[in-house]
Amino acid sequence: MDFSTLPILRQAADSSDKITSPDPHPMDPLLDLESGTNHELSLSKTVLGVWKVPSNTDLCCIYRVPNCLRRVSPEAYTPQSVLIGPLHHSLKLQALKSRGDITNAKLMDYLNMEEHKKFYLREFEKRLQGKKTIDGFKRVIKEDEDMIRASYLESTAWIKSREFVEIILHDSVFILEFMLRLSVTGNEKIGDPLIDEPCLAQEINRDFILLENQIPFFILEKLFGPIVLILRNKTFHELTITHFEFLGKMGSDARFRHFTDLLRCVRVETVPDHAFDRCYKPVYQMYNADKLDGGGIKFEVVKDPLSVLVTFDKGVLKIHKFLADDDAEITTRNIMALEQCHYPFNSHVSNYIIFLDFLIDTEKDVSLLVEKGIITDWLGNHGSVAKMVNKLGLGVLNNDSYYSEIATNVINHYGNPWNKSRSILRRVYFSNLWRGTATLVAAFLLVLSLIQAVTSIIDVIKE
Protein backbone atom coordinates (compact mmCIF):
# COMPACT_ATOMS: atom_id res chain seq x y z
CA MET A 1 0.00 0.00 0.00
CA ASP A 2 1.24 3.48 -0.82
CA PHE A 3 0.75 5.44 2.42
CA SER A 4 1.38 8.71 0.61
CA THR A 5 -2.01 8.42 -1.10
CA LEU A 6 -3.96 8.30 2.16
CA PRO A 7 -5.93 11.46 3.04
CA ILE A 8 -4.81 13.53 6.00
CA LEU A 9 -7.41 14.92 8.36
CA ARG A 10 -6.67 18.14 10.18
CA GLN A 11 -8.56 20.87 11.99
CA ALA A 12 -10.08 23.64 9.89
CA ALA A 13 -8.43 27.03 10.30
CA ASP A 14 -11.51 29.17 9.79
CA SER A 15 -14.54 26.97 10.28
CA SER A 16 -15.39 24.20 12.72
CA ASP A 17 -17.42 22.28 10.14
CA LYS A 18 -14.92 22.37 7.29
CA ILE A 19 -12.15 19.88 6.45
CA THR A 20 -9.29 21.42 4.56
CA SER A 21 -7.56 19.62 1.73
CA PRO A 22 -4.04 18.25 2.19
CA ASP A 23 -1.13 20.50 1.50
CA PRO A 24 2.63 19.97 1.72
CA HIS A 25 3.14 22.20 4.75
CA PRO A 26 6.14 20.89 6.73
CA MET A 27 4.27 21.07 10.04
CA ASP A 28 1.53 18.60 9.00
CA PRO A 29 0.93 15.97 11.72
CA LEU A 30 2.26 13.07 9.61
CA LEU A 31 3.46 9.81 11.16
CA ASP A 32 6.38 7.92 9.69
CA LEU A 33 5.22 4.31 10.13
CA GLU A 34 8.74 2.98 9.64
CA SER A 35 10.48 4.97 12.37
CA GLY A 36 7.52 6.13 14.47
CA THR A 37 8.51 9.78 14.00
CA ASN A 38 6.01 12.58 14.52
CA HIS A 39 6.99 15.31 12.05
CA GLU A 40 4.63 17.81 13.64
CA LEU A 41 7.11 18.44 16.44
CA SER A 42 10.49 17.57 14.99
CA LEU A 43 12.23 14.91 12.94
CA SER A 44 13.73 13.42 16.11
CA LYS A 45 10.51 13.30 18.14
CA THR A 46 9.22 9.72 18.35
CA VAL A 47 5.80 8.29 19.09
CA LEU A 48 4.98 5.32 21.32
CA GLY A 49 2.85 2.48 19.96
CA VAL A 50 3.19 3.15 16.23
CA TRP A 51 3.55 0.22 13.87
CA LYS A 52 6.44 -0.03 11.49
CA VAL A 53 6.63 -1.82 8.18
CA PRO A 54 8.72 -4.92 9.07
CA SER A 55 12.21 -4.63 7.61
CA ASN A 56 12.65 -8.40 7.98
CA THR A 57 9.52 -10.56 8.18
CA ASP A 58 11.60 -13.58 9.19
CA LEU A 59 12.74 -11.79 12.36
CA CYS A 60 9.43 -10.11 13.29
CA CYS A 61 7.73 -12.35 15.89
CA ILE A 62 6.67 -10.20 18.89
CA TYR A 63 3.44 -8.26 18.64
CA ARG A 64 1.07 -5.98 20.48
CA VAL A 65 -2.11 -8.01 21.06
CA PRO A 66 -4.84 -6.92 18.59
CA ASN A 67 -7.61 -4.91 20.21
CA CYS A 68 -10.29 -7.38 19.06
CA LEU A 69 -8.70 -9.90 21.45
CA ARG A 70 -7.53 -7.53 24.19
CA ARG A 71 -10.92 -5.94 24.86
CA VAL A 72 -12.40 -9.37 25.74
CA SER A 73 -9.93 -9.87 28.61
CA PRO A 74 -7.31 -7.09 28.99
CA GLU A 75 -5.77 -8.54 32.15
CA ALA A 76 -4.83 -11.77 30.36
CA TYR A 77 -2.27 -9.90 28.24
CA THR A 78 -0.99 -7.38 30.79
CA PRO A 79 2.00 -8.15 33.07
CA GLN A 80 1.02 -8.20 36.72
CA SER A 81 4.49 -7.97 38.27
CA VAL A 82 7.48 -7.84 35.94
CA LEU A 83 7.85 -5.91 32.69
CA ILE A 84 10.06 -7.57 30.08
CA GLY A 85 11.22 -6.01 26.81
CA PRO A 86 10.48 -2.63 25.21
CA LEU A 87 6.72 -2.93 24.51
CA HIS A 88 5.82 -2.14 28.12
CA HIS A 89 8.64 0.30 28.78
CA SER A 90 6.08 3.11 29.00
CA LEU A 91 4.54 1.35 32.02
CA LYS A 92 7.92 1.52 33.73
CA LEU A 93 7.95 5.27 33.16
CA GLN A 94 4.42 5.52 34.63
CA ALA A 95 5.56 3.52 37.65
CA LEU A 96 8.55 5.82 38.18
CA LYS A 97 6.27 8.88 38.03
CA SER A 98 3.97 7.32 40.65
CA ARG A 99 6.84 6.54 43.03
CA GLY A 100 5.54 6.66 46.59
CA ASP A 101 1.88 6.12 45.62
CA ILE A 102 1.18 2.90 47.53
CA THR A 103 -2.49 2.96 46.51
CA ASN A 104 -1.58 1.64 43.05
CA ALA A 105 -0.44 -1.89 43.85
CA LYS A 106 0.40 -2.87 40.26
CA LEU A 107 2.69 0.10 39.67
CA MET A 108 4.34 -0.59 43.02
CA ASP A 109 4.98 -4.17 41.88
CA TYR A 110 6.56 -2.84 38.69
CA LEU A 111 8.83 -0.57 40.73
CA ASN A 112 9.83 -3.38 43.08
CA MET A 113 10.69 -5.61 40.15
CA GLU A 114 12.81 -2.89 38.51
CA GLU A 115 14.81 -2.65 41.72
CA HIS A 116 15.03 -6.45 41.86
CA LYS A 117 16.46 -6.49 38.34
CA LYS A 118 19.32 -4.31 39.58
CA PHE A 119 19.81 -6.68 42.52
CA TYR A 120 19.92 -9.70 40.18
CA LEU A 121 22.40 -7.92 37.91
CA ARG A 122 24.74 -7.33 40.88
CA GLU A 123 24.36 -10.94 42.01
CA PHE A 124 24.98 -12.23 38.51
CA GLU A 125 28.22 -10.23 38.29
CA LYS A 126 29.48 -12.25 41.26
CA ARG A 127 28.89 -15.57 39.47
CA LEU A 128 31.60 -15.10 36.84
CA GLN A 129 34.00 -12.31 35.95
CA GLY A 130 32.06 -9.39 37.31
CA LYS A 131 31.83 -6.22 35.25
CA LYS A 132 33.83 -7.65 32.34
CA THR A 133 31.05 -10.13 31.61
CA ILE A 134 28.36 -7.45 31.81
CA ASP A 135 30.33 -5.19 29.47
CA GLY A 136 30.61 -8.12 27.08
CA PHE A 137 26.84 -8.55 27.19
CA LYS A 138 26.37 -4.90 26.32
CA ARG A 139 28.65 -5.22 23.30
CA VAL A 140 26.75 -8.28 22.03
CA ILE A 141 23.38 -6.54 22.47
CA LYS A 142 24.68 -3.42 20.74
CA GLU A 143 25.96 -5.48 17.80
CA ASP A 144 22.57 -7.20 17.41
CA GLU A 145 20.43 -4.17 18.29
CA ASP A 146 18.95 -3.86 14.80
CA MET A 147 17.96 -7.54 14.76
CA ILE A 148 16.41 -7.28 18.22
CA ARG A 149 14.42 -4.19 17.25
CA ALA A 150 13.32 -5.94 14.03
CA SER A 151 11.80 -8.72 16.16
CA TYR A 152 9.04 -6.32 17.26
CA LEU A 153 6.26 -5.28 14.91
CA GLU A 154 5.79 -2.09 16.90
CA SER A 155 8.40 0.59 16.40
CA THR A 156 10.93 0.94 19.21
CA ALA A 157 12.59 3.98 17.61
CA TRP A 158 11.28 6.16 20.45
CA ILE A 159 13.72 4.39 22.80
CA LYS A 160 17.28 5.65 22.41
CA SER A 161 20.01 3.14 21.65
CA ARG A 162 21.76 3.30 25.02
CA GLU A 163 18.48 2.92 26.91
CA PHE A 164 17.39 0.05 24.64
CA VAL A 165 20.62 -1.84 25.35
CA GLU A 166 20.08 -1.36 29.10
CA ILE A 167 16.49 -2.66 28.85
CA ILE A 168 17.56 -5.85 27.06
CA LEU A 169 20.53 -6.32 29.42
CA HIS A 170 18.60 -5.97 32.70
CA ASP A 171 15.61 -8.01 31.51
CA SER A 172 17.77 -10.79 30.05
CA VAL A 173 19.91 -11.15 33.16
CA PHE A 174 16.76 -11.10 35.31
CA ILE A 175 15.32 -14.01 33.30
CA LEU A 176 18.48 -16.11 33.58
CA GLU A 177 19.16 -15.37 37.25
CA PHE A 178 15.53 -16.20 38.12
CA MET A 179 15.76 -19.51 36.24
CA LEU A 180 19.06 -20.41 37.88
CA ARG A 181 17.81 -19.62 41.37
CA LEU A 182 14.52 -21.47 40.90
CA SER A 183 16.32 -24.56 39.61
CA VAL A 184 18.14 -25.13 42.92
CA THR A 185 15.43 -24.26 45.45
CA GLY A 186 15.34 -26.22 48.70
CA ASN A 187 13.32 -26.14 51.89
CA GLU A 188 15.14 -23.15 53.38
CA LYS A 189 14.68 -19.49 52.55
CA ILE A 190 17.54 -17.78 50.73
CA GLY A 191 16.61 -14.14 51.31
CA ASP A 192 15.09 -13.64 47.84
CA PRO A 193 11.33 -13.01 48.05
CA LEU A 194 10.79 -14.15 44.45
CA ILE A 195 12.13 -17.59 45.38
CA ASP A 196 11.07 -17.74 49.02
CA GLU A 197 7.43 -16.96 48.22
CA PRO A 198 6.06 -19.50 45.69
CA CYS A 199 3.09 -17.28 44.83
CA LEU A 200 5.49 -14.56 43.59
CA ALA A 201 7.49 -17.07 41.55
CA GLN A 202 4.28 -18.34 39.97
CA GLU A 203 3.25 -14.80 39.06
CA ILE A 204 6.67 -14.13 37.48
CA ASN A 205 6.34 -17.28 35.38
CA ARG A 206 2.89 -16.14 34.24
CA ASP A 207 4.35 -12.81 33.12
CA PHE A 208 7.18 -14.62 31.29
CA ILE A 209 4.75 -16.23 28.83
CA LEU A 210 2.78 -13.11 27.84
CA LEU A 211 3.13 -12.25 24.15
CA GLU A 212 3.86 -8.55 24.72
CA ASN A 213 6.38 -9.38 27.45
CA GLN A 214 8.99 -11.13 25.31
CA ILE A 215 12.62 -10.86 24.36
CA PRO A 216 13.79 -12.73 21.22
CA PHE A 217 15.17 -16.12 22.22
CA PHE A 218 18.13 -15.84 19.87
CA ILE A 219 19.70 -13.03 21.93
CA LEU A 220 19.12 -14.88 25.22
CA GLU A 221 20.77 -17.98 23.76
CA LYS A 222 23.66 -15.97 22.35
CA LEU A 223 24.29 -14.19 25.66
CA PHE A 224 23.91 -17.10 28.03
CA GLY A 225 24.65 -20.27 26.04
CA PRO A 226 28.34 -20.55 27.07
CA ILE A 227 27.68 -19.39 30.64
CA VAL A 228 24.90 -21.91 31.36
CA LEU A 229 27.13 -24.71 30.08
CA ILE A 230 29.67 -23.71 32.74
CA LEU A 231 27.16 -23.15 35.56
CA ARG A 232 24.75 -26.04 34.93
CA ASN A 233 26.44 -28.30 32.37
CA LYS A 234 23.52 -27.90 29.99
CA THR A 235 22.53 -25.56 27.19
CA PHE A 236 20.37 -22.51 27.75
CA HIS A 237 17.84 -24.19 25.44
CA GLU A 238 17.68 -27.19 27.83
CA LEU A 239 17.52 -24.91 30.88
CA THR A 240 14.52 -23.10 29.36
CA ILE A 241 12.65 -26.31 28.51
CA THR A 242 13.34 -27.64 32.01
CA HIS A 243 12.20 -24.38 33.63
CA PHE A 244 8.82 -24.54 31.89
CA GLU A 245 8.53 -28.28 32.74
CA PHE A 246 8.55 -29.44 29.11
CA LEU A 247 11.51 -31.81 29.45
CA GLY A 248 10.72 -34.99 27.51
CA LYS A 249 7.56 -33.47 26.06
CA MET A 250 9.18 -32.00 22.96
CA GLY A 251 12.21 -32.70 20.80
CA SER A 252 15.57 -31.46 22.01
CA ASP A 253 16.07 -29.83 18.61
CA ALA A 254 12.74 -27.95 18.72
CA ARG A 255 13.19 -24.33 17.74
CA PHE A 256 11.12 -21.44 19.05
CA ARG A 257 11.36 -17.66 18.80
CA HIS A 258 10.47 -16.72 22.40
CA PHE A 259 8.71 -18.15 25.45
CA THR A 260 5.17 -17.71 24.11
CA ASP A 261 6.24 -19.52 20.95
CA LEU A 262 7.69 -22.30 23.12
CA LEU A 263 4.28 -22.87 24.69
CA ARG A 264 2.74 -23.15 21.23
CA CYS A 265 5.46 -25.45 19.88
CA VAL A 266 4.99 -28.04 22.61
CA ARG A 267 1.24 -28.13 21.89
CA VAL A 268 1.38 -28.47 18.10
CA GLU A 269 4.20 -31.02 18.12
CA THR A 270 1.71 -33.93 17.91
CA VAL A 271 -0.37 -32.34 15.13
CA PRO A 272 0.08 -34.44 11.96
CA ASP A 273 2.34 -33.05 9.24
CA HIS A 274 -0.46 -32.88 6.68
CA ALA A 275 -2.25 -30.34 8.90
CA PHE A 276 0.53 -27.85 8.08
CA ASP A 277 0.59 -28.47 4.34
CA ARG A 278 -2.97 -28.92 3.11
CA CYS A 279 -5.73 -26.37 2.75
CA TYR A 280 -8.82 -26.95 4.88
CA LYS A 281 -12.16 -25.29 5.37
CA PRO A 282 -13.13 -23.53 8.62
CA VAL A 283 -15.35 -25.41 11.06
CA TYR A 284 -18.83 -24.06 10.35
CA GLN A 285 -20.98 -26.64 12.16
CA MET A 286 -20.57 -29.02 15.06
CA TYR A 287 -22.94 -30.32 17.72
CA ASN A 288 -22.40 -29.95 21.44
CA ALA A 289 -21.05 -32.84 23.49
CA ASP A 290 -24.31 -33.78 25.20
CA LYS A 291 -26.15 -33.98 21.87
CA LEU A 292 -23.39 -36.03 20.27
CA ASP A 293 -23.38 -38.41 23.22
CA GLY A 294 -27.10 -38.91 22.76
CA GLY A 295 -26.53 -39.59 19.07
CA GLY A 296 -24.09 -42.43 19.57
CA ILE A 297 -20.73 -40.63 19.60
CA LYS A 298 -18.34 -41.99 22.22
CA PHE A 299 -15.79 -39.76 23.93
CA GLU A 300 -12.36 -40.96 25.02
CA VAL A 301 -9.53 -39.07 26.66
CA VAL A 302 -5.88 -39.13 25.64
CA LYS A 303 -3.92 -38.17 28.74
CA ASP A 304 -1.62 -35.48 27.39
CA PRO A 305 -2.75 -32.01 28.51
CA LEU A 306 -0.27 -30.29 26.17
CA SER A 307 -1.50 -31.78 22.88
CA VAL A 308 -4.21 -30.38 20.62
CA LEU A 309 -4.51 -33.56 18.54
CA VAL A 310 -8.10 -34.79 17.99
CA THR A 311 -9.04 -38.00 16.17
CA PHE A 312 -12.34 -39.64 15.21
CA ASP A 313 -12.59 -43.29 14.24
CA LYS A 314 -15.46 -45.83 14.34
CA GLY A 315 -17.70 -43.52 16.31
CA VAL A 316 -15.08 -42.67 18.94
CA LEU A 317 -13.94 -39.05 19.36
CA LYS A 318 -10.55 -38.99 21.09
CA ILE A 319 -9.53 -35.69 22.65
CA HIS A 320 -6.51 -34.88 24.76
CA LYS A 321 -7.04 -33.77 28.33
CA PHE A 322 -7.82 -30.07 28.84
CA LEU A 323 -6.79 -28.67 32.22
CA ALA A 324 -9.12 -25.87 33.25
CA ASP A 325 -7.21 -24.07 36.00
CA ASP A 326 -6.31 -20.50 36.94
CA ASP A 327 -3.51 -20.34 34.34
CA ALA A 328 -5.41 -21.94 31.44
CA GLU A 329 -7.04 -18.76 30.18
CA ILE A 330 -3.88 -16.61 30.31
CA THR A 331 -1.73 -19.26 28.64
CA THR A 332 -4.25 -20.10 25.93
CA ARG A 333 -5.13 -16.50 25.13
CA ASN A 334 -1.51 -15.49 24.60
CA ILE A 335 -0.77 -18.51 22.40
CA MET A 336 -3.89 -17.72 20.36
CA ALA A 337 -2.85 -14.06 20.06
CA LEU A 338 0.56 -15.16 18.74
CA GLU A 339 -1.13 -17.44 16.21
CA GLN A 340 -3.50 -14.74 15.02
CA CYS A 341 -0.51 -12.45 14.37
CA HIS A 342 2.27 -14.82 13.33
CA TYR A 343 0.74 -18.18 12.31
CA PRO A 344 -2.61 -17.21 10.74
CA PHE A 345 -2.59 -20.21 8.37
CA ASN A 346 -1.39 -22.74 10.95
CA SER A 347 -3.32 -21.55 14.00
CA HIS A 348 -3.83 -25.04 15.42
CA VAL A 349 -4.28 -24.02 19.06
CA SER A 350 -6.88 -21.41 18.07
CA ASN A 351 -8.68 -23.95 15.88
CA TYR A 352 -8.60 -26.51 18.70
CA ILE A 353 -10.24 -24.01 21.08
CA ILE A 354 -12.91 -23.21 18.45
CA PHE A 355 -13.56 -26.96 18.09
CA LEU A 356 -13.83 -27.26 21.88
CA ASP A 357 -16.14 -24.24 21.90
CA PHE A 358 -18.51 -26.08 19.53
CA LEU A 359 -18.56 -29.03 21.94
CA ILE A 360 -19.30 -26.90 25.00
CA ASP A 361 -22.49 -24.84 25.20
CA THR A 362 -23.56 -25.34 28.81
CA GLU A 363 -22.26 -26.79 32.05
CA LYS A 364 -24.08 -30.02 31.09
CA ASP A 365 -21.55 -30.46 28.28
CA VAL A 366 -18.70 -29.75 30.70
CA SER A 367 -20.11 -32.32 33.15
CA LEU A 368 -20.10 -34.96 30.41
CA LEU A 369 -16.53 -34.17 29.35
CA VAL A 370 -15.38 -34.11 33.00
CA GLU A 371 -17.02 -37.51 33.46
CA LYS A 372 -15.13 -38.81 30.41
CA GLY A 373 -11.86 -37.38 31.78
CA ILE A 374 -11.40 -34.97 28.85
CA ILE A 375 -11.70 -31.86 31.04
CA THR A 376 -10.10 -31.53 34.45
CA ASP A 377 -12.02 -28.82 36.30
CA TRP A 378 -9.83 -27.04 38.83
CA LEU A 379 -12.03 -23.95 38.77
CA GLY A 380 -14.57 -25.79 40.91
CA ASN A 381 -17.57 -24.83 38.81
CA HIS A 382 -18.60 -26.41 35.52
CA GLY A 383 -20.46 -23.24 34.55
CA SER A 384 -17.23 -21.23 34.92
CA VAL A 385 -15.41 -23.66 32.63
CA ALA A 386 -18.14 -23.37 29.98
CA LYS A 387 -18.02 -19.57 30.20
CA MET A 388 -14.22 -19.50 29.93
CA VAL A 389 -14.11 -21.76 26.85
CA ASN A 390 -16.93 -19.86 25.14
CA LYS A 391 -15.11 -16.54 25.67
CA LEU A 392 -11.74 -17.81 24.46
CA GLY A 393 -12.95 -17.85 20.88
CA LEU A 394 -14.27 -14.28 20.86
CA GLY A 395 -12.39 -12.09 18.38
CA VAL A 396 -10.50 -15.09 16.95
CA LEU A 397 -10.56 -15.60 13.20
CA ASN A 398 -12.16 -18.95 12.31
CA ASN A 399 -9.55 -19.77 9.70
CA ASP A 400 -8.73 -22.93 7.74
CA SER A 401 -8.82 -25.78 10.24
CA TYR A 402 -7.73 -29.38 9.98
CA TYR A 403 -10.47 -30.08 12.55
CA SER A 404 -13.05 -29.36 9.82
CA GLU A 405 -12.68 -32.89 8.40
CA ILE A 406 -13.13 -34.35 11.87
CA ALA A 407 -16.25 -32.22 12.42
CA THR A 408 -17.69 -33.38 9.08
CA ASN A 409 -17.09 -37.05 9.92
CA VAL A 410 -18.67 -36.61 13.36
CA ILE A 411 -21.76 -34.94 11.90
CA ASN A 412 -22.15 -37.67 9.25
CA HIS A 413 -21.88 -40.37 11.90
CA TYR A 414 -24.38 -38.55 14.10
CA GLY A 415 -26.85 -38.27 11.18
CA ASN A 416 -26.82 -42.02 10.46
CA PRO A 417 -30.24 -43.46 11.58
CA TRP A 418 -28.75 -46.85 12.48
CA ASN A 419 -26.17 -45.23 14.77
CA LYS A 420 -28.90 -43.19 16.46
CA SER A 421 -31.17 -46.24 17.01
CA ARG A 422 -28.31 -48.27 18.44
CA SER A 423 -27.44 -45.37 20.75
CA ILE A 424 -31.01 -45.04 21.98
CA LEU A 425 -31.17 -48.79 22.64
CA ARG A 426 -27.94 -48.64 24.63
CA ARG A 427 -28.95 -45.52 26.57
CA VAL A 428 -32.50 -46.65 27.44
CA TYR A 429 -32.00 -50.37 28.11
CA PHE A 430 -28.29 -50.75 28.91
CA SER A 431 -27.33 -47.50 30.62
CA ASN A 432 -25.96 -49.35 33.69
CA LEU A 433 -25.35 -52.89 34.96
CA TRP A 434 -28.71 -53.30 36.73
CA ARG A 435 -30.77 -51.98 33.87
CA GLY A 436 -28.82 -54.07 31.39
CA THR A 437 -29.30 -57.20 33.52
CA ALA A 438 -33.03 -56.47 33.88
CA THR A 439 -33.29 -56.02 30.11
CA LEU A 440 -31.58 -59.36 29.44
CA VAL A 441 -33.77 -61.17 32.00
CA ALA A 442 -36.91 -59.64 30.52
CA ALA A 443 -35.77 -60.64 27.03
CA PHE A 444 -35.03 -64.17 28.25
CA LEU A 445 -38.47 -64.48 29.85
CA LEU A 446 -40.05 -63.12 26.69
CA VAL A 447 -38.28 -65.78 24.61
CA LEU A 448 -39.41 -68.53 27.04
CA SER A 449 -42.99 -67.28 26.88
CA LEU A 450 -42.79 -67.25 23.09
CA ILE A 451 -41.44 -70.81 23.01
CA GLN A 452 -44.17 -71.96 25.37
CA ALA A 453 -46.84 -70.32 23.23
CA VAL A 454 -45.49 -71.89 20.05
CA THR A 455 -45.33 -75.32 21.72
CA SER A 456 -48.94 -75.01 22.90
CA ILE A 457 -50.08 -74.10 19.38
CA ILE A 458 -48.25 -77.09 17.88
CA ASP A 459 -49.87 -79.45 20.44
CA VAL A 460 -53.30 -78.09 19.62
CA ILE A 461 -52.74 -78.58 15.89
CA LYS A 462 -51.60 -82.19 16.40
CA GLU A 463 -54.75 -83.03 18.41
Salt bridges, closest charged atoms under 4 A:
ASP28 OD1 - ARG10 NH2 2.82
GLU75 OE1 - LYS106 NZ 3.35
GLU114 OE2 - LYS117 NZ 2.87
GLU115 OE2 - LYS118 NZ 3.41
GLU123 OE2 - LYS126 NZ 3.12
GLU123 OE1 - ARG181 NH2 3.60
ASP135 OD1 - LYS131 NZ 3.29
ASP144 OD2 - LYS222 NZ 2.79
GLU145 OE1 - LYS142 NZ 3.12
GLU145 OE2 - ARG149 NE 2.93
GLU154 OE2 - ARG64 NH2 2.75
GLU163 OE2 - HIS89 NE2 2.69
GLU166 OE2 - LYS138 NZ 3.22
GLU166 OE1 - HIS170 ND1 3.47
ASP171 OD2 - LYS92 NZ 3.64
ASP171 OD1 - LYS117 NZ 2.63
GLU177 OE1 - ARG127 NE 2.89
GLU177 OE2 - ARG181 NE 2.75
ASP192 OD1 - HIS116 NE2 2.82
ASP192 OD2 - ARG181 NH1 3.19
GLU212 OE1 - ARG64 NH1 3.88
GLU212 OE2 - ARG70 NH2 2.06
GLU212 OE1 - HIS88 NE2 3.05
GLU221 OE1 - ARG255 NH2 3.04
ASP290 OD2 - LYS364 NZ 3.67
ASP327 OD1 - ARG206 NE 2.31
GLU329 OE2 - ARG333 NE 2.89
GLU339 OE2 - ARG264 NE 2.86
ASP377 OD2 - HIS382 ND1 2.83
GLU405 OE2 - ARG278 NH2 2.58
